[in-house]
Amino acid sequence: MIKTMKASECKAKFLGVLDEVAATHQRIIVTKNGRPVAEIVPFIEKPKSLRGAMKDSITILGDLDEPLGIEWEALKE
């Protein structure tokens, strides 16, 4: 859900708004006279290279070469 906020409210609570965006990772649209004028979005740090970008994001459970313990239909023939 995208949150909208009046520019005057955003100005008064700006540091709190930044903390909210950082904590919730939700963007906030700032409006002036009911029209959107700005968007505050969370900063996402991108890796410098693709090498190692997914490190520690995948966990392998069990042995990948171990038989499943079920008989395949193709092997029954």
C-alpha positions in Angstrom: 0.0 0.0 0.0 1.3 3.4 -1.0 1.0 6.1 1.6 0.4 9.7 0.7 1.3 12.8 2.8 0.7 16.5 2.5 3.9 18.5 1.9 3.3 20.6 5.0 3.0 17.4 7.2 6.1 15.9 5.5 8.1 19.1 6.2 7.1 19.1 9.9 7.9 15.3 10.4 10.7 14.8 7.8 13.2 12.9 9.9 10.4 10.7 11.2 9.2 10.1 7.6 12.7 9.0 6.6 12.9 6.6 9.5 9.5 5.2 8.6 10.5 4.6 5.0 13.7 2.9 6.0 11.9 0.7 8.6 8.9 -0.3 6.5 10.5 -0.2 3.0 7.2 1.4 1.8 7.3 4.5 -0.5 5.5 7.7 0.4 4.0 10.1 -2.1 4.2 13.8 -1.1 1.3 15.9 -2.3 0.9 19.7 -2.7 -2.6 21.0 -3.2 -3.8 17.4 -3.7 -1.4 16.7 -6.5 1.7 14.4 -6.2 4.9 16.3 -6.4 7.5 13.9 -4.9 8.1 10.4 -3.9 10.2 9.2 -1.0 11.5 5.6 -1.6 13.7 3.3 0.4 17.4 3.1 -0.7 18.4 -0.3 -2.0 22.1 -0.8 -2.2 23.0 -2.6 -5.4 26.0 -5.0 -5.6 29.1 -3.7 -7.3 29.2 -6.8 -9.5 27.0 -9.8 -10.0 29.7 -12.1 -8.7 28.7 -13.2 -5.2 25.6 -11.0 -5.2 23.4 -14.0 -4.1 25.9 -15.3 -1.5 24.3 -16.7 1.6 20.8 -16.3 0.1 20.3 -20.0 -0.8 20.3 -22.9 1.6 20.6 -26.5 0.3 18.7 -29.0 2.5 19.8 -32.6 2.3 21.8 -34.4 -0.4 21.0 -33.5 -3.9 22.3 -36.8 -5.3 20.3 -39.0 -2.8 17.5 -41.1 -4.2 14.0 -39.8 -3.4 12.6 -43.2 -2.3 9.8 -43.2 -4.8 9.6 -45.1 -8.1 9.2 -43.1 -11.2 6.5 -44.0 -13.7 9.0 -43.9 -16.6 11.1 -46.6 -14.9 8.2 -49.0 -14.4 8.1 -50.0 -18.1 
